[in-house]
Amino acid sequence: MFQEVEDLKAEGAVLQALLTRLAPDDWSRPTPFKQWTPWDVVAHLHLSDQWAVASLQGPPAFKQAILPLLAALNARTSLRDFTRQHFAGQPGRAILDSWQRCFIDLTTRLAEIDPKARLAWFGPDMGARSFVTARYMETWAHGQDIYDLLGQTRVYTDAIRAIATLGVKTYGFTFSNRRLPVPAPEPHLRLTAPSGAIWEWNPPSDSDRIEGLASEFCHVVTQGRNIADTALVITGEPAKQWMGIAQCFAGPPEDPPAAGSRLPALAR
């Protein structure tokens, strides 16, 4: 088993423990993420993990698994509506239990694969490490929806370095995905990890840089926070443009939440 799988297992366990504390009525309360409910969040993670399991079974299995989704999208059905139809009739605790079983199956399978394996996914195939990191990122990012709904303070770990790295790697994608020119230079990042360690990317620069908490940077690139709601220090036009639209996840362009809409503020 490689470290990324361990981090995914740990993040899933933390989120599942938080979800068990929901009261029955909480499952239908809107979170700050596009008014998705906890039911929507868990159903979305569950469906994505089902597709991930299918990918581990081979490209033919994955292609077969996503056929209903592709048909729904061609019919202009939204992903949330498709997910609601897919799991219709399952109450919150039932969808949580079902996701837990699927998540255990997924992480057990991931623990047995070669980290250099290639796996089918939406778009180009992915290396196993990147595949697991993507599942970790999505689990972590949607977990914040539940923390925000409940007003709970989150405890961060240095496992989020994988998300920060993904954010850096998708600098160019953020712009090209919107058919915008990619501004240069890529800013220097100097972020403080939850442990207090300093993480850095790209050549040092006094004129183009981003400084602050790694947790806040991760929330910006996963679009869990507007840059205005963080204490990140942004210097230089490329960095300002990037942080205004940063998107480290695949799919069509998505806009970050409006300033002030994803509070309470991040735990320091």
Phi, psi and omega in degrees: 000134178263164192301323182300326178291319177301318181294320178296315179301316182294318181293319177298320180295320179296315181294318180297322178296321178295319183292332179293343180275355181290137172283159181308319181289338181295332184295339180252006178280137180287133173275173177289352179273095174052029179066015174295143175271167172304325176301314179299317182298310183293320179297320179296314178297319181297313181296318178297321179291328175297318177295323178296319176299317179298321178299320180292341177275353176122157181306318179299320180294320180294314180299321178293321183294326185266000180303315179299323178295313182299322178295320179294317180295322177296332177272010178065029171275133181288159179299319180295317179294321177299316180296319178297322178291322183296321183250024185305136175091352180269121177290170186305309183295328179291319180291328176294314180298320180294318178296318180303317179295318179294319181296319177297317177300314181299309184291330175295317178293319181296327180294342185258356185265161176287128179302341180266003181294156176253136184234139178290142175204184179292126187085210182293157173302157181237147170293154185301317180298316179294323179299312180293320178300321179296320177293321177298314181301315182292319178298315180296314184295315180288337174301326180296331177302320181286318177302317181294319180300317184272354182067030183269144176277133183265144174258120182266152175233167181289356174298339181291354176303326179298323179288319178300317178297318177299321177299317179295317183294336183260019176304305181296320180301321181307319182276313182296330178295336178258009182059040177249149175296144181274114184287147177240153358275163171293130186293151172285136177249133174227099189244146178264120181287162175305328180284348185099351177294156177257126177250136181226146175222150176067157184300145178303144179203135175274341186259341180223100186200161175227129181229147175146202183282135177299324180299319180292319177300317180297321178292328179290313184288339174267003179061039172266348178215145168284143181303331180293341181263017177239171176257016178299138178261117185250126180233127177101146184295316178302318180295319179296317179298316182298310185292342178283339184222011187310138181209110183262003181250153182288167178113178180295163181302134175238147179267145176293164178295154177296149179304133178085355185271347181242051176257156022288160183299157179299144173294140180269000000 
